[in-house]
Amino acid sequence: MNKNFQKEKNLVLDYYKALDKAEGDEISNALKNYISKNYIWRGFHPFNELSETKEISKKFWQPFRHAFKNMQRRMDIFIAGKNEIDGFESVWVVSMGHLMGLFDNEWLGIKPSRKMAFLRYCEFNKVENDKITETAMFFDIPHVMMQVGLNPFPPQTAAHLVQPGPMTHQGLLFDEQDSSEGKKTLAVINFMVEDMRDWKHTNKLPLVDELRRSWKEDMIWWGPAGIGATYTIERYAEQHSGPFRATFKDRKSNGHLCKCAEGNFGGFFGWPNLTLTPTGGFMGMPATGKPGDMRVIDMYRREGDKLAENWIFIDLLHFWNQQGIDILDRIKLNPRN
């Protein structure tokens, strides 16, 4: 963990600068200049896993940029670190925030508003030999739907707004950081993950008391559209954690592909992280009896020895598609709910 990540950070910043100013077919060249030949891009449904730069450009970036004119990348978190999952061998650069633009053209069947719109995103980039070799880019498509008046899911248990970055406004770690702080953050994240992994706690300890082992009392859980965000341990237990635990069976953890931290910030992603079978009630949906995969990114802010904020990206379109519910088709059938 005692590594200066400035070279990798600067490479990704240069990549963003080139990508964000490119237009049309130029996007393919911008990708090609920074991405390795044997590349993996992991994105949310309906994009899923892609590998060729031209394919990524044609399927994701060009249609998105055609829809979201005058795009701005508005980052809230920018960190780098070594990946705990592979024994701290590989270096990953992580950014989180919003891609904002004028929503002028249709995207994924979502009709444009001709107003400002935000695609909240989080991206993990693996950097090797001065190239990006893997990317996990997760983004909240249902939130775009909500911004134009669509309601793809039943009413959510919490509140979903345009989500701000860290309360401290200190998430952009462009400069070198004290490696000991990243170690502390990773340790707190790992404690929380291991504590939560064993749901037997719920038989021994009230949920709010279990959560207090890892979280600050005024924690904020910034959940995805369809679930929502919730504030304080008690409301988190009431509005997400409790209902979530109560509406799944056969919970299987598939682990993560990357977990890293720098300063007071850290996170992980999986492909998928969890396999769960809904028993009815989650997000107002019926039971299906079908196991489904959840692809998740979690980003955290540590304060002292507890977690204070958590930003979550869940590929809900993929999860519900596995249950036989195609949310993208739903909005085409019901353009305004």
N, C-alpha and C positions, 0 to 999 in steps of 0.2 A: 504494500500500500504506500510505500515511500517513493512515489514517482511523481515527477513533474509532468503534467498532462497538457502543457501549453501547446505543444506541437499538434496533438490530436484535436484540441479545441479549435485552434486556428484553422486547421484543415476544414472542419465542419462549418465554421463561420464563413470561410471563403466559399464553400459549397453552397450554403444558403444564399449568399450574396449573388452568386452566379445563377442559381436556380430561380430565385425570386424576381430577377430582372429579365430573364429569358421569356420569350413569347413563342407560341406555336411550335413549329418544328425545332426551333433553337433549344427548346427544353431537352430534347434528346441529346444534343451535343453537351449541354451543361451537365447532364447526368453522366455521360460517357467520360468526361474529363476527371471525374472524382470517384467513380465507382469501378470496382474490380471486375474482371471478366467472369469469375465464378462468384456471382452475387446472389443473395437471397433477400427479397423484399416481402415482408409479412404485413399485410393490411387487413382491415376489417371487411366483412362481407358487404358487397358482392365481389370484392377485388381479391381477397385471400392471398395466396402465395404466388409471387411472380419472380422472374429471374432476369429477363433480358431488358436492357435499358430502354430500347424502343417500345417494348410491350408496356413497361411501366409508364413511359411518357404518353403513349397512345390511349391506354386504358384509364389511368388515373389523372396524371398531372395536366395533360392538355384539356380534357373535358372539364376538370375542376376550374382551371384558370380561365377557360372560356365562359364558365358560369359566373365565377367570382372575379369581376373586373377590378383593376387597380389594387391587386392583393397586397396586403401588408402582413408581415410576420410579426406578431406581437408576443414576444417571449416573456414568460414569468419565471421560469426556472431554466438554468443552463449549468450543467455539472459534468464532470468526467470522473471515471474511476475504473479500477480493475474488478473483473468479474469474479465474485466469490464462487460461482457455480463451477468454473473450470480451474479452481485452485489459484485464483488471482493471476491468471496468465494473460488473458486478453484485456484490451482497453476499450471501453465504450464511452461515447459522449451522448448525453441525454439532454433534450430540450423539451419544454412544455409551454403551452400558451394557446393562442388563437391565431388562425389564419383568417383575416378580416378582408372583406371586399364588398363591392356593390353586386348584389345577387341579381344579375341582369338576364341570365339565360338558364334554361332548365338544366337540372342536374339530377340524375338517377330517378327521373320521373317527378321530381319535386319542382313545382312551378315557381318561377322567380317572383320576387317582391319588388325589384328595382330599388331596394333599400339596402342599407348596411346589413350584413349578416356575418356571423362568426362560426367557423368550424373549430371547435376546441380539439386540440391534438396533443399527443405526447409521442416522442420519437427517440428510440434507442439506435445509435449508430456504432457498429464495431469498426475500429480503425486498425488496419494492418498494412505496413509497408507503404505508407502515404496514400492509401486508398480506403474507401469504405467498402467493406466486404459483406456486411449484413445490416439490414435495417428492420426494425419493428416500428411501424407507424400506425398508431391506434387513434381513432377519431370518432366523434359523437355525431353520427348522421341523424338519429332521432331528434337531437337538439336543433339541427337545421330545420327539420320539419316543423317543430314547434314555433320557430321564429317566423314562419310564414302562415301560421294559423292552423296547422294540421295537428291532430291528436292521435298519434299512432298507437297509443296504449291507453288502457283505462286510467283513471286518476291515480297519480303516484302517492306514495305514503309520505314523502318529504317534499321539499320545494326545489325546483330547478330554475336557476337564473343564469345570466351570463356570469361565469364563475371567475372571481378575481384570483390573482396570484397570492403569494404568501403575505400574511398580515404584516410581517416585518419589512417587506419590499426589498429583501436581501437575497433573492434566489438566483440572481445572475452572477455566477462565480467565474467571471472571465479571467481573473488573476489566480496565481498559485495559492493554494490553501494549506493550512496546517493539517498534515495527514492524521494527526491524533483525533481531530474532530470528526473526520469521516469514519474512523474506527468506532467511535462512540455511537454515531448514528446507526451504523450497520449492526452493532450489538443490540441496540434498542429495537430495531426492526426485527431482528432474529428472535429476540425474546417474545415479542408480540406474536410473530408467526407461529412459533412453537406452542405458545400458550393457547392460541386460538385453534391450532390443529387438533388438539385433544378436546373435543366437545364434551367430554365427560365432566369437565368443570361445571357444566350446567346442572349436574346432579348434586354437586357439592357446594356450589357457591352461587349466589344470585348474579345474574348477568352483569348488572352494573358494577358489582364488586370485582368480578373478573376483569372487566374492562379497565377499572381503575389501576390495575397492576401495570398497564402499559400506556394509558392515555391520561392526558391532563383533563381536569374537570371541564374546562371550557373548550374541549376539542371540537374540530369541525371536520365532518366527513363530506367531502365534495363529490357526491355520487353522480352517475350518468343520468341523462334524460330518460324518464320512465321509472326511475326510482327516486332521484332527487337528492338534495343536500340536507344535512341535519346538524344541529348545533347543541353541544353539551352531551355528556355521557348519558344522562337519563333520556334525552330525546333521541339520541342515536340508538339506544337499546329499544325504545318504543317504536321508532319510525323506520328503522332498517334492520339492525342486527337481530333483534328478537323475531320479527316476521320472517326474515331470511332463514334463520335456523329452523323455524317451525314448519317451513313449507318445502323442505327437501329431504330426501332419503338417499341412502347409498352414496354418501359423499366420498369422492375419491380425489385425493390430491395428486396431481401429475408433476409437481415441482415447477421449477423456473428454468428459463434459458439464460437469463442474466439477472444478477442482483449486485448492485454497487451503490456507493455513497461517497459524497464529498461535502466537507463542511457540515452544516446542519441538515442537509438534504440527501435523500436516497430513495431507491425504489427498485422494482423488479418487473419482469414480464414473463409470461408463459405462453405456450402454444400447444395445447391449452393448459391453463393452470389447474382447472377443476373439471370433474365430470360429476353431474348431479342429476337426480331424477325428481322432477317437481310433483308434489302431491296435491297441488291446487292452492290457489291464493296468491302466489308470488306474482307481483305486478298485475293483480286482478285477473290472472289467466287461469284456465281450468287445469286440472291434472291430466297428464298424458300417459304416464307410466313409461315414458321413453327417457333413457339417459341422454343428457346433452352436455356438450363441452362449452366451457366458458373461457374465452381468451381475455385476459385481464392485464392491464398495467396499473400498478399502484405507485404513487409518488408520495413521499412523506416529508414533513418538516419536524425536526426534533427541537424540543425546548428543555434544556436541562437533561434529566434522565427519563423523560416521557415524550411521547408523540403528541404533537399539538394540532397538526393538520394533515389531511390525507385526500389526495386527488385520485379518482378512480375512473378508469376507462374499461368498459365491458362491451364486448361485441354482442349486443343483445339481438341484432338482426340475425347473426349466425346461430345463436342459441335457440331463438324461436323458430328459425327455419328448420332446425333439426327436429323440432316438435311438430312440424307440419304447418306452421303459421308463417306466411311470407309477408312481412310488414311492408316491403316495397310494393307488392301487388295490392295490398290493402289501400294504400294512399292513392293508387291509380283508380281504384273502384270508388273510393270516397274522397274526392279531392278536397273537400272542406267538411270537417266534422263539427 
